[in-house]
Amino acid sequence: MEHLFRIAFWIFTLSGCLQAKSISINDLNIRLIEAEVKCEPDSEFYSPTDVKHAATTTNCFSQSSERRINISLSLSLSLSQESCITDGLDCFIKELDTAGQECEDKQGRIEQAVDFLYERIDERSQKGFGLTNSTDCACERSSKLPFGDFLKKMKSLVEFHNDQSNQTVVQ
């Protein structure tokens, strides 16, 4: 009987400690940030959007008819595009820091989002996709958007990162 209790104790202890933490987009708290953080209407923030390309259009010419044909090609991410995701996450952190100074955030939602993004960057760095500091991935190359649109782009990039991470785990 004593062994049974000992085994049960270790099963519960180990199962609790060894569970993989799933990453949820809800941990980013976009809805709470939208509701609770107030920025000036003219505030704009760099919003990386070109770090991922699922498809591209190529123009081809037929030799016989000289007609232009648009072909959509699905492309997998190249190493530089994959690395730019990390730089994009870093850009969002920098812009959230700016938002923390320019916007009213009584509940500390921006700091929570920054912590969440740092965890994603650490996760990517451990997989070999760290910051590139490439001019192609520079934050300043991104367009500036109002805070609400900035948050939508950030959510989109984090969802894309999660999709990429899930594909890596499945393969």
C-alpha positions, 0 to 999 in steps of 0.5 A: 500500500505504501508503494502505491501511494509513493507511485501515485505521488510521483505520477502526479508530481512528474506529470505536473512538472513535465507538461509542455506549456502551450502557447496561446494567442490569448496570452498576448491579451490583444482584446484587453490592450485594445480596451484598456490602453488609450493612445492619442489619435495621431500616434503611429507605430512601425508595424512589420508586415512584409516578414512573411510571404505565403504566395507571390505573383510572377508575370510570364510571357508566352512566346507564341502569343505575347500574352501576359499570364499571372501565375500565383506560386506558393513559396515556402519561407526562405531562411531570411524570411524565417529570420525576419519573423524574429526581427518583426517580433523585436520591432513590435517590442520596441514599438510597444515600449514607445507606446508605453511612454506615449499611451495611457496603460493603467493596468500594465497590459503593454508590459505583459505583451512585451514579456509574451513577445520576449518569450517568443523571441527566446523560443525562436532563438533556441531553434536557430532563428535569432535576430538578424539585424539585417537591413532587409528586416529593419523595423524602420522599413515598415509602415507606420500605423495607428495603434489599433491597426498596429495591434492587428498586425502584431496579432497576425505575426504572432499567429503566423509564428505559432503556425510555423512552430506547430508545423515544425513540431508536426514534421 
